[in-house]
Amino acid sequence: MQAIALLVFLAADTDDLAAKKEIPLLEGKWKVTVMESKGKRLTEKDIPINAVVFGGKGFDIAKARKEGAKVSHYKLGVSNSPKTIEVTPIVEKKEGLVGIYALNGDTLKLCFLPAGKAPPAGFKTGADTEAVYLELKGEKR
């Protein structure tokens, strides 16, 4: 797996009032503490992503890119159960992601599949799926 030190997600414009209320709860830096792929939990040294940043207004995209960050827009589906998230790379010509998320205090769970598929049904992966599960801890804000 190719190492990506930092992922940056920037909120896409939305008229969804519920999503607008959820976005500030995600803003900030989140350390990746657990990653699972193909039904196997990766060891800490094998996790290719150190952190995920949900950027707010005034976030310095240029600085993040200089530091090697992969920058994407995200869109929330807060009325869905589980809540959904769509991620679209801004510059990189890579496929986006579709996923689910759950926020509980300073713990954020994400499970993604490649865009174009239905969001994962739960926070799990399997040997025969492309799903990737991340568990993150929020840094003090």
N, C-alpha and C positions, 0 to 999 in steps of 0.2 A: 504494500500500500504506500502511495506517495505521501510524504509528510506535508501537511499544511499547518503551519504554526497557528494561524488565526483566521477565523471566518467572521465577516462583518455582515450583519443583516440590517438593512435600512427599511423602515416602514414605508410602504407605498401609500400614496394618497388614497383616502377612503372617505365615504360619506356615512359609513356604518358607525353609528354612535357607540354601540357596544364594543366594537373593535378599537375605537378611539380611546375608550376607557381602559382597555387591556394593554395597549401599547406602552404606556409609562411603567407598568408593572414589570415589563420585560427589559426595559432599557438598562444598559450597563454591561459589565463584563461578567461572563459565566465561565468558570473553570470546568473542563470536561473531567469527570471523575470515573465514569463508566462508559465503555463502548462495547457494543456487541454486533457481530456480523456473522452471517451464515450459522447462527445458533451458538456461536462461541464467544465468550467474553474475552476481550483482549487484555493482555497484561498492561500495566501502566506504561512501561517503556515502549510498547507497541502501538499505543494510541497515537494516530497521526495528527490529531487536532489538539492543541493546547487549550484553546479558549474560543468561545463564541461571544461576539459583542453585538448587542442590539443597540444600534446608534440612534441618538435623538437629534433634535435640531442642533445645527452648528457642528455636527460631527465632521472631522477632518478626513475626508475620503482620500485625498492625495497622500497625506502622511501615512495612512493605513496601508495604501498600496505600496509605498516605498518600503514599508516593513514586511512586505510579502503577503499581505492579507488578500483573501478572495472576497470581493464585495458583491452583495446581492440585494435585491429588494425582497421584502416579504409581505404577504397578505394573510390576515387572520380570518378564520371562519369561526367566530365565537359562539354562534347559535347552534353549531353542530355538536353532536355528542358521539365520540370525544371531539374536542375542539380541533380544528384543522389549521394547517399552515402551508402556504405555497411559497416556494423560494425560486426566484428567477435571477440568474447572474446578470450583472449590469454590462460588463464588457466581455468577459470570457465567453467564447462561443461553445459553451457546454450546456448540456441538458439541465433543466431546473429540477426541483424536487417537490414532492407533495408528501405531506405528513400529518401527524397528529402531535398534540402537545398537551401537557398537564403541568400546571404551576401550583406548587404548594409551599408557601413561604419562600425560603431561599433555595428550594430544589425545583429544577425544571427538567422534565422528561420530554424527549423528542424521539420520534420514530419516523424515518423517511423511506420513501421509494422514489424511483425516477419519475419525473413528470410524465403525464399521459396515462398513468395508472390510477386506480382508485386509492385513496389514502389507506394505510394499514388499518386493520381491524382492531389491533391492540398493540401494546408496547412489548413486542417480542419479535425475534427473528427466527429463522429456521434454515436448515442446510439447503433447502430448495427455494429460498426466497432472496430477493435483492434488498430486503429491508435492512436498515442500519438503525440501531438504537443508541441513543446518547442520554446520559444522566449528567446534569450539570449542577454546580453549586454557585450561587451568586456571591460576588465579592461585595464587601461592605460598600454601601453607597451613601 
